[in-house]
Amino acid sequence: MGLGDKFKAVRAQAQQAVNEHREQIQNAVHDLSEAANTKTGGKHADKIMRFDQKATDAVDKFGDGGARTDPESTTVPTAESTTVPTAGGEEPEATQHDAASGSAPAFEE
């Protein structure tokens, strides 16, 4: 058994675990999102909601082995969630600055 086969076996085990505990994982993500939204006083509700949806979709996609057949589970990008590159294909300045700083944003308590 080569290294690639071992990785495939580990991936299969992880997918099985996600399938067995999918509801628990999704509930934990949802609870975390609600707690974060409460903690921030709703200031970042749209971003938190997008995180919740993307995390739920990722759990579904990974658990299904990457194959999605449910058309209702497919998300359509909206104007808010779509990033349009600036001229020359560069990322917006705020994103470049945040990435260049190498630090996570500070949260108020």
N, C-alpha and C positions, 0 to 999 in steps of 0.2 A: 504494500500500500504506500503510494507516494504521498508527498506533502499536499499536493492538490486534492487527492482523495480524502485526506484527513480534514482539510478545510471544508470540503463538501459535506462530510459527515457531521462536522460541528455546526455548519449552517443548517442542515436538516434538523438537528436536535434543537437548535434555537428556534427554528420555525415551528416545530412541534410544540415547544414550550409557549411560544406566543399564541398559537392557536388554542391551547388548553387554558390560557389565562388572559385571553384577549379582553374580556369584559372587565376584569380587575385592573388591567393596565390602563384601559380607556377611562375607567372611573377615577383612577389615581391622577391621570393627566387632567381630567375635568376638575377634580377637587383642587389640584394645584393651581389651575387657571383661575378658579373662583377665589382662592385665597390671595393670589397675586392681584387680582382686580380689586378685592376689598382693601388690601394693604395700600394700594396706590390711589384709592379713592375714585376709581373709575377713569383716571386720567389717561390710561393706556389701554382702555377696554378693547379698542379695535385691534391693536397689536396682539394682545393676549388672546383674543378670540381667533385670530389667524393662526397663532401658535397652536392653540387647542385643536383646530381643524387639521393643520398640517401634521401634528403628532398623531392624531387619530388616523389620518390617511396613511401615514408611514407604518403604523402598527398593522393596519389592514393589508397594505401592500406586502410587507415583509411576511406576515403570517400566511398570505396566499401564495407565497413563492414568487412574488413580483407580477403575477398574472391577475389582471382585474377584468372581470366579466360583468360586473354590476354597473350599468350605465348611470344609476343614481348616485353612486359613490364617486363619480368623476367630478372634480371641481373645475369650474370655469374661471379663468383669471378675470378679475375686475380691474377697473381703473386704479383702485387703491392698492391692489396687490401686485400690479404690474410695474416693473421698473423699466423706464425707457432710457436707453443710453443717450448721453449727450453727443454733440458733434465729435467725430473721431472715434466713437465707440467707447469713450471713457465712462467710468462710473460717475455719478453725481459727486460733487465736491465733499458734501457732508459724509458720505460713505467712505471716501478715500481718507478723510481726516480721521474718522473713527478707527479705521483699519490701521492707519499709520501710527496712532497713539499706542496701540497694543494693549489698551486697558478696557475693561468693561465699564459701561456707564454706571455712574453712582446713583443709588436709589435713596430717596428720602424716607425716613421713618416717621 
